[in-house]
């Protein structure tokens, strides 16, 4: 594995999930794999779980993890080629990235979309420029359009839940539903895009996406899924429900509908096959998800967040192995 930007960088999803689950059992079994190596974690926007889990994962492999908050601690970076830098940007990525390549063995980057210009956001300019100029493997800690570490974690959590609950008889592919939820502000499509991309590539679930009209995602990520605007229909007999808000894609970055009836509740969960509920966090309680679900045994959100460590460790380990 040279880089980790999307599911397309993974040869075998199940093998990577298995590796993550092995690290959960034995976190330090490859303690020397990253000895003498450094991972640079560059954050162009804030993070809690992604930052902490990546640092822990690196340390479990014997790596030094160095965190740099670009926005608050560094110069404003320019990413456009042939830019005339007479504005607010002070340093070009063409100058900064090669230096990062000398300081670190792996570069992990978290960026965020502007939600103003779809073409700019979906070009993934920021992360592409780091890949182009750093000269070392790059890991996405979330980009303008995707969040691959979260999606790997999600599939790991689903797999783990199925293995730990064998008394729940599922004689068919588990039904996994991605359900849009209301929110107080416009959020990017990253997590929804990524979860859709990984679920379709994984192919071990009956995958359904449900959202109000006008909240269609980019078809390059959703192709292969069943899509419906009827949430009750989608929830029927579901084994897992992944709850997430996202803003509009076609009329980019907008909130059209914010119907509170789309919040998942205990009554709606009765339509499912005793479904487990997932969310990437942070979550707006009683807006996206009700307390009664989040605080119940049906919720996997804490387990899901904890698994971020093992997903990151599996990815870093694969990159170290491939580039040794």
N, C-alpha and C positions, 0 to 999 in steps of 0.2 A: 504494500500500500504506500504510494508516493505521497498523496495528499488525502485529506478527509473533508470533502466539501459537500458531498451528496451521497445518496445510495449508489450512484454509479461508480463510486470508488471502492465499493465492497464486492468482492467476488462471491462470497457465501455468507448471507445474513445469518443463517442458523449457526454456522461455525463461529461467527463473531459473538453472537448471543451466548453460545456455550462457553466461550472464553471469558466473557464478562461474568457469567454465573460461577465459573471456577474461581475467579478472583474474589468473588463475594465470600466463598468458603475459605479461601487461603489467600488473603490480601498480599502477603509478603513472599509468595513462592518464587517470584522473579525479582527479588529485591536488588539484585546486582545488574539487571538488564539495562538500567539507565545510569549506572555508575559513571561519573565523570561527564554526564550529559546535562544540558540545560534546555528547558522549554521557556520561551518568552511568551507571556500571556498579555496581549495588547487589547485593551478595552476602549473602544470608541464610544461606548455607552455603558450605563451601570449594569451590575450583575450581582447576584448573591449566590444562588445554587451553582451556576455555571462556573463562577470564579473559584469558590471553595472546593467543589468536587474535582475540578481539574488540578488544583494544587495538591489535594490529597492523593489523587490518582498518580500524579508524577512522583510524589514522595514515596509512595508504595513501591515504585519501580526503581527507587534510588536516584531519581533525577532531582536537580535543583529547579524550582519553579519561581520565576521572577515575574511579578505583576507590574504592569505599567498602564496607568490610566491616561490615555493620550489626551483626552479633552481637558483634564484639569491639571496635568503634570507636564505636558509636553507642548511642543509647537503645533500650531494649526497646520495640518498637512494639505498639500495640493495633490490631486490625483489625475487631473486631466493632462493628456499629452500636449506638449507645445504651449502650455499655459504661459501667459504673461503675468507674472506674479506681482502685480501692483496693488493687490487688495489685502485681505486679511490673512491669507495663507503665508506662512513663513518658510516652510521646508517642503520640498517635493518628495513624493514617495520614491522616486528614482534615486534620491540621495539617502533617504532614511532606510529603506528596505534592505539594500545591500549591507549596510552596517549591522542591521538586525541579524542578517545571515552570517555575519562574522561572530556576533556575540552568542548566538544560540544554535542549537542543533535542530529544534523544531520551533515553529512559530505558530501560536494559537491566537486567533483574532476574532473579536466580537464587534460587529458593526450593526447598524440599524437603518431601516429605510426612512426617507424623509416623508413619505406618504403624500408628496406633492407632485412629483413627476414619475409616472409609472415606467416610462422608458429608461430613465436614469436608474431607478431602483432595480429594475429587472435586468439591467445590464451587468449587475454585480461588479461594478467598476472597482470598488475599494479592494475587495478580496482578490480579484483578478490581478490587480496591479502588484499586490504583495507577492502573489505566486510568481508573477513575471520577473520581479526584480530581487526577491530575497535570496533565491538560489538554494533554499532548504525546504523541507516538507512543511506544508501549511495545513492547520486544522481549523475548521470553522467552529467557533463557539456561538454562533448564530450570525447569519448574514442578512442582507436585505430581503431575501426571499425564502430562505431555508434555515432549519435548525436541526442538523443531522444527529448531533449527540443526543438531543431530546428524543428524537424518533427511535434511535437505537435503544435507548432506555425504555421507551414505551413498549417496543416489541419484546424486550427482555422481561418487562413486568407482566405482560400478557402471558408469555410462555411460562414464567414462574408461577403465576396464579393458576394456570391450567394444571401444572404438575402438582401443585400443593393442594388442589381441591379435586382430586380424582373421584371423590364421592359424588360430585356433581356430574351426572352422566351427560356427555356431549358426544353423540354418535355421528355428528356431522361437523363440518368446518364451523368453528365458533363465529358467531355473528358479532361484528365490531362496528359500532356506529359512531361517527364523528358528528356531534351535534353543535350547531352554532348556539351561542348564548348572548344575551344582551350585555352591554357594558356602558360605562359613563363617558367613554371617549373612543375615538377611532384607533384601532389597533392594527398592526400589520398582518399579512397573511402567512408569515413565515412558518409558524408551528403547524397551521392547518395544511399548507402546501406540503411541508415536509412529511407530516404524518400520512397524508394521502399518498405521496410518492413511495414511501417505505412500505405501506400496507399493500399497495398494488404490486410492488416488486417482490414482496415476501410471498404473497399468494397462498397463505395458509389460513385465510379467513374470508368469510362472506362480508365484504366491506361496503358500508352504506354511509353516504353523507347526507345530512339534512340541514337545511337552512331556509330562511325566508326568501321570497323572490328578491332578485337584484343582488344577492350575495354569492353569485357563482364565483368559483375559483378558476384560475388558469387551467385549461384543459390538459396542458402538458403534465400536470401533477395529478389530476383526478381521473384521467382516462382509465377505464377498467372498473371504476366504482359505480355502484347504483346511487343515483342522486334523486332526492325528492324534497319537495317543500312541505310535505306532511310529516311533522315530527312524530305524531302518534303512530303513524304507519311505519316509520323508520324504527321506532323503539320496540315494536312488537317482536317478542322472542329474542331480543338482543342479549348477548352474553357479556359484552363490555360496552360502556358508553363513555366516549372521550368528549369532554365538554370544553369548548373553546370559542372565544369571540374572534371575529376578524372584520375588517372594514371592507367596503366594496372594491372590486377589482376593475370592472369595466368603467364606471365613473369613479376614478381612482381615489381611495382613501376617505370615502364618505360614510356617514351613518344615515341610512334611509329609514330603516325600521329598528326600533329599540323596544319591541313588545315584551313586557315582563312575563308574558305567558310562555315565552321560550325558555325561561329558567327551569332547570330540571328540579323536580320535587319528588317527594315520596310517592304521591299519587301516580305521577307519570312513570315512576320506576316499576309500578305494579304491572305495567304492560310488558315488561321485559322478562327474560328467563333468569330471574334472580341476578340481574346484571351487576357487575362490579363497575365502579365509576372512577374515571381518571381525569386529571387536569394537570397541566404542566407547572402551575403556580408561577407568580402570585395569583390569587383568586379573590375577586370581589365577593365576599360572602353576602348571601341573600340578594345578589344581583345576577351573578353568573350561576351560582350554585347555592342551594339552601343549606343552612346549618344542619338541618336534620339528616342530610345526606353526608355532608363533609365530616360530621362527627359520628357517623355510624360505621358499622362493620362492613358496609358495602363500599366504602371509600378506599381506594388504593393510592391516594395522593401522597401520603407520607412515604409509603414503600417505594413509590415511583420516584420521588425526589431523592431518596436515599440511594437508589440504584444508579443515580447519575455518576457516582464515583466509579462504579465497576464498568460502566459503559466507556467512560473516558479512559480508564486504565487499559481496557481491551484495545482501544484505538491507538493509544500511545505505544503500547507494547507491539502492535502489528507494525507500526511505522518504524520503531526501533529495529525490529527484526528484519524488515525489508531493506533498511538502509545501513545495516551493520557491515 
